[in-house]
């Protein structure tokens, strides 16, 4: 996003702290680059240290180079956040969050547990196919059976 010539990165962590002066820094790119050139606590042994990164030991004489360097930190943070979020979603999708109260059965989808409970733990009477020996406790299964096994009769 660009706001009046400055770039704002909402993905930058809240704990964006200068390693030299320990000041909490703004998330605005221009403010970060300005701080790298003006931080009073940053060691600057020679002119090659005109800009020193707030986060690592990188230093340069060029405002453009420090700006590009800071953008890399921001991208790294953004990518790490996205990777963690993606991993959390993948783990959640693998997790079986619903469990049967009567046995160790678990499932990812609540309706699967409901069907399990009906078929394994209930006294619901079985419904029988009128054309063959098939029977089930679940109406959707009976419908599926009828539509696929006896479609020519219906």
Secondary structure, DSSP 8 states (H G I E B T S, - for coil): -EETTEEB-TTS-TT-B-TTT--B--SBHHHHHHHHHH-TTS---SGGGSEE-SSSS-EES-HHHHHHHHHHHHHHHHHHHHHHHHHHHHHHHHS--EE-SSSS-EESSHHHHHHHHHHHH-----EE-SSSS-EES-HHHHHHHHHHHSTTT-
